Every structure is written in C-alpha cells, then in structure tokens.
Amino acid sequence: MTVVYTLNNKNEFLIDYSAKTNKTTVLTMTNHSYFNLSENLASTIHNHHIVIDSDEFVELDKELIPTGKKIHVMNTPFDFRNGRKLADGINSKFTQNMVVNNGYDHYFIFNHQQLENIVVIDETSGRKMTIKTNQPGVLMYTANSLDENLALANGNSKPYVGVCFETQASPASLHHDGFPTVTLNAQETYKKQTVFAFGLVE
C-alpha cells in the first residue's frame, strides 16, 4: 500500500492511494483531517456553507452502525445539493442528526454529476475549499463528540471546531447489498485520489 501527499502551485493538496494484493482483501482508504476555514479556533464550523453532490445518505442506528438503508436527502437537513450551513443539522431535531449527538457523522453517496463533489465556504473569512475525488462517497463528520483535551496550536479542541470529509467507500458495503464494493481481488490494483483545492470566494 502507498499513500502519496502532494502540494502544488495551484493551491491544491492531493492524496493518491494505491494498493495491490495477492489475495482477496477488504480495502477502502481515507483521510481524517479536520478543516476550519475561519483559521480562528474560537469560531466553530456552524456557519460553514456546504454543497455536496449527493441525493442519498446512509441511515445510522442508535449504535452509529449503518443500517443499510439509503435515505433521500429531499426535505431533510441532509440536502446539501444547493448548499446549506452545517448549523442546520447541528441544531436540528431530525432523528438522524440527534442520533450522532447533534450534527453529522454520515455517509453521502456522490452523484458524480458536478465538477466538484464538495464545496465548502466560510463567508466571514472569504475562504473556499473544493473537493474532487473518484471515491464513491464521503463520510462527513462535524466533530460532534470530539475530545476537549487535545492540545492544538490556538487552544484545546472542542466539539464543532472542525469538519472532516472522509472520501471513501461506504462503511455499509461489507454487510449490505447495493453499495460500492470494498473487495480488492488478487492481482487487482486499488487506485483512488482526493484533491482538496483552496481559494477565495469570488
């Protein structure tokens, strides 16, 4: 297995994953970085405006295990197709937001119909991040239960101090039908890429 991290002159951070196997292997690789575009850890990610090219997300049970049921995002706080703030879900009484301790810790299945799979904007700072990937979806985690004792550059961690976009295959793939496979067969090559691009809101 190999992971290559690249910074280029286009303000892009690329992660390239590759792997080969001589036996049938279960494999999906991802990255768990937290992003806060405000740069100020006194500011949470509540007001980050998110667009996700996804019509469906995967339901979680009370143990946070995927049930295998895909839920359409329409008329829910999970509808990011035209953009919305993370606060909509963090403050929501919608069952799926509450089951993860108020926020998001869910897998979204990409439509792969837009140029970018994800767009993140912090209106206060004017910063923008876009994500492009050939992974089938993303697990978005809004740090609902983040430990408050982790020392960071500008203070200790706390819930909602950052948001993760874990591009990967679905955690439900092993146990439920209808999800992209996580099986890498003998002699096959696993090749995935995720590109984080940074800029300013125009």
N, C-alpha and C positions, 0 to 999 in steps of 0.2 A: 504494500500500500504506500502511496505517495500523496502528500499534500504540498502544493506549491503556492506561496503567497507572493503576489506581485503588486507593487505600486508603480504607476506610470505617470507620464506628464499630462494626462487627460483628467487628473484628479480621480482616478479610478483605483479601487482596491479589488484585485481579482483573487479568487480562491479556486484552484484547479485540483480536483480529486481524481485519482486513478488507482486502479487495483486489478490484480489478476489472481486467479485461483486454480488449483488442480483438483479441487473437489467442490461439490455443491455447497455454497456458502450464503448465509443470510448477511446482507450488507446494505446499509444506507449511511452516508456520511454527511455531517453538517457542521455548522459553526454556531457558537452560542455567545457571540459578542452582544453587549448591551449598548444601545445608542440613545443619546440625549442631545439633540441638535441645538439646544439652548446654550450649551457649554457651562451653564451655571447649575450646579447640583442643588441649589436652593429651589430651582424650578423643576417640577415633575414633568412627566410626558402627557399629562391630561390634555393639553391643548395642541399636541402634535396632530396634524391633519394627515390622514392616511387614505391612500387609494390602493385597493387590491383587486386585481383582475380575477375575480372568483365569484361563481354563482352558488357554491356549496361549501359548507364546513361540516366537520365530523362531530357528532354528539359525544359528550362525555357522561359517564355515570358518576355517582357520588364519590367514588374512589379515584376519579380522574382517569379512568380507563376508557378508551374508545369503545362505544357500543357497536360500531359498525354501521350505524345509521347516518346517512348523509342528509343534512337539513338545508333546504334552500334559504338563501340569505334574505329574500324579499320580506319586507315588513319586520325586520329584526335589527338589533344593534350590530349585527354581523354583516350588514350590507355596506361594503366599502367601495362598491363599483363606481359610484360618483363622488366618493370622498366623504369622510366624516371625522370628527375628532374622537380620540380614544376615550375622552371623558364620557361620551355617550354610553359606552359599555361599562366603564368603571362605576358610573353612578346608576346604572340600570337595575331594575328589579327583575329583568328577564332571567329565567331559571338557569340558562347556560352560563350567564355572566356570574351569577351568585354562587354556583357550584364550585367555581375556581377561586373563591374568596374575593369576588368583585373585580372583574376585569376580563382578560382574555388569556387563555392557555390552550388554544385550539388550533386544529389543523384545517387550513383552507386549501381547496383543490383549485389549481390555476386553470383558467380557460385557455391561456396562451393565445389570446386574441389581440393583445395590446403590445406596443413596442417594449414597455416596461411592465414587469409583473407587479411591482410595488412602487409607489411614490410616497415619500414622507416629507412633510413641510412643517417647519416651525416659523410661523408668521412673525413672531416677535423678533427673532434674530435674522430672518430672511434666508435661512439656510434650507437647502433642499437635498434629499438623498433619493436616488432611484436604485432599484434592484432588478437585475436581469439574470435569469437562470434557465437551465434546461432541466431542472428538477421538476417533478410533477406538482409540487405544492409547498406550503410553508406552515410551520407551527409558529404562531405569533404569541409571545409571552410578555405581558405588561408588568412583570416583577411584582405581582400581587402579594406574594409571600416571601419576598426577598429578605434575607437575614439583615438585621440592622447593625451588626457589629463588624462588618467588613470595612477595613480602612481604605479609603480612596484618596485621591490627590487633594480634593477640596472638602473632605469631611467623610463621615461614615455613610455607608449605604443605607437605604430605606426603601420601602415599597414605592413603586412607580417612579423610581429615579432613572429608569431606562427601559427600553423596549427591545426585545430580541426578535429577529426574523430568521428562524431556523429552516432554511430551504432544505428539503429532504423528501423521501418517500413517506407515506403515511404510517404512523405507529400501529394502525389497524390492519396493515397489509398481511401480517402473518396469520391472523385469526379470522378474517372476514373476506368474503368474495367481493369483487367489483372495485378493488383498489390496485394501483400500480404495483407490480411485483417488487419484492426486495430480495429475490433469489438471483444470485450470480452463479451460473453454471460453470463447470470445469472448462478451462481454456478461454472463457469469455473475458472481455475487458470492461471494467467499470470506468466510465469517464463522465464526470459532471463538472460544471463550472457555475459559480455565482459571482456576479460583478456588482460591487457597490460603487456608485458614482456620486460625487459630491459637487454641489454648485450653489448658486444663489437663485432665489425666486425671481423670475423676470417680470 
